[in-house]
């Protein structure tokens, strides 16, 4: 049976198109994807992200445990700070990309909805090697995301909160993070407060946004989505996230394999593509040069901001330089494209 967030009935009452996603019933859009996308770029929008996994890690061994399972260096975090990090397998492939928060007495991990069970399984065995380490899935919390240039106006007391920092707001933990390429905040709320918060922000004329706009926004911003730009056969080095892999710290899962990839050079790189014409490049479509396949699309969409089709794709490293000309095969026909950095706007 599909799960529902506390806001399910709110979505239905607003006329949302509900679709299954990662085991949940979630809104794809309310009016249409483009208007919701444009609201976030120009003003502000609100997303229900209550399907995300929230995992708390506590005990004296919490930090050593996180240092072992994640690639970034959590020892650098001060209280109320968070960082992007990655969980890898021994081969250097990605189990999930996560946010790690250092809070007063514990650490918090935010993981992708589609990967919550896999992450818990991945963490289970290592956690048994640490005497004082407790890993708990927080099923009592839900999450909201407020994104856009006007988002900080909703949090006047927190408008000076720096990126990747968090603070208390009316008893709600708020972090200045997001997944759209815009300024914004993500809220950790007790489930019984989620509906009230949602209605409060909707009353301020904030646009409700669904998964469709969340996807087009993150593609424009060049942000990876597990199952597309990441999987257990793709390393964070290939995806361009070497900055989140701290080789100088103590051993972590996947370190040896990632060191070898670094020494040999990545065979492929994640890039952006700007396509000519109107045809959309979808996941799996081949990218070719000189009649030879050199990569494949991982995500593609029409860009409401740029008004052109765009895509993210893995290309052989020698073809990944910005400005290169390639072709994407769409329904068997080649369509010209220009290689860009993965951040498309």
C-alpha positions as CSV (number, residue, x, y, z in Angstrom):
1,X,0.0,0.0,0.0
2,X,1.3,3.5,-0.9
3,X,2.1,5.8,2.0
4,X,0.8,9.3,2.4
5,X,2.3,12.4,4.1
6,X,0.2,14.4,6.6
7,X,-0.6,16.8,3.8
8,X,-2.3,14.3,1.4
9,X,-5.8,15.7,1.9
10,X,-4.5,19.3,1.5
11,X,-3.1,18.3,-1.9
12,X,-6.4,16.7,-2.9
13,X,-8.4,19.8,-1.8
14,X,-6.1,22.0,-4.0
15,X,-6.8,19.8,-7.0
16,X,-3.4,18.2,-7.3
17,X,-2.6,15.5,-9.8
18,X,-1.6,12.7,-7.4
19,X,0.9,10.1,-8.6
20,X,2.8,7.2,-7.0
21,X,6.5,8.1,-6.2
22,X,9.0,6.0,-4.2
23,X,6.2,4.2,-2.4
24,X,4.2,7.4,-1.7
25,X,1.2,9.2,-3.1
26,X,2.5,12.6,-4.0
27,X,1.4,15.7,-6.0
28,X,2.9,15.9,-9.5
29,X,1.4,19.4,-10.0
30,X,-1.5,21.5,-9.0
31,X,-2.2,23.8,-12.0
32,X,0.8,23.0,-14.3
33,X,4.5,22.3,-14.0
34,X,5.7,25.4,-15.8
35,X,3.7,28.0,-13.7
36,X,4.9,26.3,-10.5
37,X,8.5,26.3,-11.8
38,X,8.3,30.0,-12.7
39,X,6.8,30.8,-9.3
40,X,9.9,29.4,-7.5
41,X,12.3,31.2,-9.9
42,X,10.5,34.6,-9.6
43,X,8.8,34.5,-6.2
44,X,8.4,31.5,-3.9
45,X,6.9,28.1,-3.8
46,X,6.2,25.5,-1.2
47,X,6.8,21.7,-1.5
48,X,5.6,18.8,0.6
49,X,8.8,16.8,1.1
50,X,7.4,14.6,3.9
51,X,8.3,11.5,1.9
52,X,12.0,12.1,2.6
53,X,13.8,9.9,5.1
54,X,14.9,11.5,8.4
55,X,17.4,9.4,10.4
56,X,18.9,10.4,13.7
57,X,22.2,9.1,14.9
58,X,23.1,9.5,18.6
59,X,25.5,8.3,21.2
60,X,29.2,8.9,21.9
61,X,30.2,6.9,18.8
62,X,27.8,8.8,16.4
63,X,30.5,10.9,14.9
64,X,33.0,8.1,14.3
65,X,30.2,6.1,12.8
66,X,29.2,8.9,10.4
67,X,32.8,9.4,9.5
68,X,33.1,5.8,8.5
69,X,29.9,5.5,6.4
70,X,29.9,9.0,4.7
71,X,32.5,10.6,2.4
72,X,32.5,14.1,3.7
73,X,34.1,15.2,6.9
74,X,31.4,15.6,9.6
75,X,34.1,16.5,12.2
76,X,34.2,20.0,10.5
77,X,30.6,20.7,11.4
78,X,29.8,23.1,14.2
79,X,26.5,22.7,16.1
80,X,23.5,23.9,13.9
81,X,25.5,23.3,10.6
82,X,24.9,20.8,7.9
83,X,26.8,19.5,4.9
84,X,26.2,17.5,1.7
85,X,27.7,14.0,1.9
86,X,27.5,10.7,0.1
87,X,27.1,7.1,1.2
88,X,29.2,4.7,-1.0
89,X,29.6,1.0,-1.4
90,X,33.0,-0.6,-1.3
91,X,33.3,-0.2,-5.1
92,X,32.8,3.6,-4.8
93,X,29.3,3.5,-6.2
94,X,26.6,5.6,-4.6
95,X,24.1,4.2,-2.1
96,X,22.6,7.7,-1.6
97,X,23.5,11.3,-1.4
98,X,22.5,12.9,1.9
99,X,22.5,15.9,4.1
100,X,24.3,15.5,7.5
101,X,23.2,17.9,10.3
102,X,25.0,18.4,13.6
103,X,22.5,19.2,16.2
104,X,22.9,19.7,20.0
105,X,23.0,16.1,21.1
106,X,22.9,14.1,17.9
107,X,23.4,14.0,14.1
108,X,20.6,13.9,11.6
109,X,20.7,12.4,8.1
110,X,18.2,13.3,5.4
111,X,18.0,10.7,2.7
112,X,16.1,10.2,-0.5
113,X,12.6,8.8,-0.2
114,X,13.3,6.0,-2.7
115,X,16.4,5.0,-0.7
116,X,15.3,5.1,3.0
117,X,15.1,1.3,3.4
118,X,18.3,0.8,1.5
119,X,20.1,3.3,3.6
120,X,18.9,1.8,6.8
121,X,20.1,-1.6,5.6
122,X,23.4,-0.1,4.6
123,X,23.9,1.5,8.0
124,X,22.8,-1.5,10.1
125,X,25.9,-3.7,10.0
126,X,28.4,-0.9,10.5
127,X,26.5,0.6,13.4
128,X,26.9,-2.7,15.3
129,X,30.7,-2.1,15.3
130,X,30.2,1.0,17.5
131,X,29.3,0.4,21.1
132,X,27.4,3.6,21.7
133,X,25.6,4.4,18.5
134,X,21.9,4.5,17.9
135,X,20.3,4.8,14.5
136,X,16.6,5.8,14.5
137,X,14.2,6.5,11.6
138,X,12.1,9.5,12.7
139,X,8.6,8.5,11.6
140,X,7.1,11.3,13.8
141,X,8.5,14.1,11.6
142,X,7.5,15.5,8.3
143,X,9.2,18.1,6.1
144,X,8.3,21.1,4.1
145,X,10.4,23.1,1.6
146,X,10.0,26.8,1.0
147,X,12.0,27.9,-2.1
148,X,12.5,31.1,-4.1
149,X,13.9,34.6,-3.9
150,X,11.0,35.7,-1.7
151,X,11.3,32.7,0.7
152,X,13.2,34.6,3.4
153,X,10.4,37.0,3.7
154,X,8.4,34.2,5.4
155,X,11.1,33.9,8.1
156,X,11.9,37.5,9.1
157,X,13.6,36.3,12.3
158,X,15.8,33.9,10.3
159,X,16.4,36.0,7.2
160,X,20.1,36.3,8.1
161,X,20.5,32.5,8.5
162,X,23.4,31.4,6.3
163,X,23.3,28.6,3.8
164,X,23.7,25.1,5.3
165,X,22.9,26.4,8.8
166,X,19.8,25.7,10.8
167,X,17.9,27.3,13.7
168,X,14.7,27.1,15.8
169,X,11.6,28.8,14.5
170,X,8.5,28.6,16.6
171,X,9.7,25.1,17.8
172,X,10.4,24.0,14.3
173,X,13.9,23.1,13.1
174,X,14.5,25.2,9.9
175,X,17.6,24.8,7.7
176,X,18.6,27.1,4.9
177,X,18.9,24.4,2.3
178,X,17.0,23.3,-0.8
179,X,17.0,21.4,-4.1
180,X,16.0,24.0,-6.6
181,X,19.0,26.3,-7.2
182,X,17.2,29.1,-5.4
183,X,17.4,30.5,-1.9
184,X,15.2,28.6,0.5
185,X,14.4,26.8,3.7
186,X,13.6,23.3,4.7
187,X,11.5,22.6,7.8
188,X,11.4,19.6,10.1
189,X,8.0,19.6,11.7
190,X,6.1,17.2,14.0
191,X,3.5,15.5,11.9
192,X,0.7,17.1,13.9
193,X,1.9,20.6,13.0
194,X,2.4,20.0,9.3
195,X,-1.1,20.9,8.1
196,X,-1.1,24.1,10.1
197,X,2.2,25.2,8.7
198,X,1.2,24.4,5.1
199,X,-2.0,26.4,5.5
200,X,-0.1,29.3,7.0
201,X,2.3,29.5,4.0
202,X,-0.5,29.0,1.5
203,X,-2.4,31.9,3.1
204,X,0.6,34.1,2.3
205,X,0.1,33.4,-1.4
206,X,2.9,31.0,-1.6
207,X,2.5,28.7,-4.7
208,X,2.1,25.0,-3.9
209,X,4.4,23.0,-6.1
210,X,4.6,19.4,-7.0
211,X,7.2,16.8,-8.0
212,X,7.2,18.0,-11.6
213,X,8.5,21.5,-10.9
214,X,10.9,20.0,-8.3
215,X,12.4,18.0,-11.1
216,X,12.7,20.7,-13.7
217,X,14.1,23.1,-11.1
218,X,16.8,20.6,-10.0
219,X,17.7,19.8,-13.6
220,X,18.3,23.4,-14.5
221,X,20.4,23.7,-11.3
222,X,22.4,20.6,-12.3
223,X,21.5,18.8,-9.1
224,X,21.6,14.9,-9.1
225,X,18.7,12.6,-8.5
226,X,19.4,9.1,-7.3
227,X,18.4,6.6,-9.9
228,X,19.3,9.0,-12.6
229,X,22.7,10.8,-12.0
230,X,23.6,8.5,-9.2
231,X,23.4,4.7,-8.7
232,X,25.5,2.0,-7.2
233,X,27.7,1.9,-10.3
234,X,28.4,5.6,-10.5
235,X,30.9,7.3,-8.3
236,X,30.6,10.8,-6.8
237,X,33.8,11.7,-8.7
238,X,32.2,11.0,-12.0
239,X,29.2,13.1,-10.9
240,X,31.4,16.1,-10.2
241,X,31.1,15.9,-6.4
242,X,34.8,15.2,-5.6
243,X,34.6,18.2,-3.2
244,X,32.3,16.1,-0.9
245,X,34.8,13.3,-0.7
246,X,37.5,14.0,1.9
247,X,40.3,11.5,1.3
248,X,42.5,13.0,4.1
249,X,40.1,11.7,6.8
250,X,40.2,8.3,8.4
251,X,39.0,5.3,6.3
252,X,35.5,5.3,5.1
253,X,33.4,2.9,3.0
254,X,34.5,3.1,-0.6
255,X,37.7,5.1,0.0
256,X,40.1,2.7,-1.6
257,X,38.0,2.3,-4.7
258,X,37.5,6.1,-5.0
259,X,41.3,6.7,-4.6
260,X,41.9,4.3,-7.5
261,X,39.3,6.1,-9.6
262,X,40.9,9.4,-8.8
263,X,44.4,8.2,-9.6
264,X,43.4,6.6,-12.9
265,X,41.1,9.5,-13.9
266,X,37.3,9.3,-14.2
267,X,36.2,7.6,-17.4
268,X,33.1,9.7,-17.8
269,X,31.7,13.0,-16.4
270,X,28.3,14.4,-15.7
271,X,27.6,17.4,-18.0
272,X,24.7,19.6,-19.1
273,X,23.3,19.7,-22.6
274,X,21.4,22.5,-24.3
275,X,19.6,21.1,-27.3
276,X,18.6,22.8,-30.5
277,X,14.9,22.5,-31.6
278,X,12.0,21.5,-29.5
279,X,12.5,17.7,-28.9
280,X,13.0,16.6,-25.3
281,X,15.9,14.2,-24.5
282,X,14.8,11.6,-22.1
283,X,16.7,9.3,-19.8
284,X,18.7,6.6,-21.7
285,X,18.8,8.4,-25.0
286,X,22.2,8.0,-26.6
287,X,24.6,10.9,-27.0
288,X,26.9,10.5,-30.1
289,X,29.8,12.2,-31.7
290,X,31.4,11.3,-35.1
291,X,28.8,8.5,-35.4
292,X,30.0,6.9,-32.2
293,X,28.1,6.6,-28.9
294,X,29.9,8.6,-26.3
295,X,27.4,8.7,-23.5
296,X,23.7,8.8,-22.5
297,X,21.2,11.2,-21.1
298,X,20.3,10.7,-17.4
299,X,17.6,13.4,-17.1
300,X,15.9,15.7,-19.6
301,X,13.3,18.3,-19.7
302,X,12.1,21.5,-21.3
303,X,13.7,24.4,-19.4
304,X,11.0,26.9,-18.4
305,X,13.8,29.4,-17.6
306,X,15.9,29.0,-20.8
307,X,12.9,28.2,-23.0
308,X,14.8,25.3,-24.6
309,X,15.2,21.6,-24.1
310,X,18.0,20.7,-21.7
311,X,19.5,17.5,-20.2
312,X,22.0,16.1,-17.9
313,X,24.2,13.3,-19.4
314,X,27.3,11.2,-18.7
315,X,29.8,11.6,-21.5
316,X,33.2,10.0,-22.0
317,X,35.6,12.4,-20.2
318,X,37.4,13.6,-23.4
319,X,34.1,14.9,-24.7
320,X,32.9,16.6,-21.5
321,X,34.5,20.0,-22.1
322,X,31.9,22.9,-22.2
323,X,31.3,24.2,-25.7
324,X,31.6,20.9,-27.4
325,X,29.1,19.9,-30.1
326,X,27.3,16.5,-29.8
327,X,24.1,14.9,-31.0
328,X,21.4,13.3,-29.0
329,X,19.5,10.5,-30.7
330,X,15.8,11.1,-30.1
331,X,13.5,8.4,-31.6
332,X,16.4,7.3,-33.8
333,X,17.1,10.8,-35.2
334,X,20.2,12.9,-34.3
335,X,19.5,16.3,-32.7
336,X,22.4,18.8,-32.1
337,X,23.3,19.9,-28.6
338,X,26.0,22.0,-26.9
339,X,27.9,20.6,-23.9
340,X,27.8,22.8,-20.8
341,X,28.6,22.5,-17.1
342,X,26.0,20.5,-15.3
343,X,24.6,23.7,-13.8
344,X,22.5,24.9,-16.7
345,X,21.4,28.3,-15.4
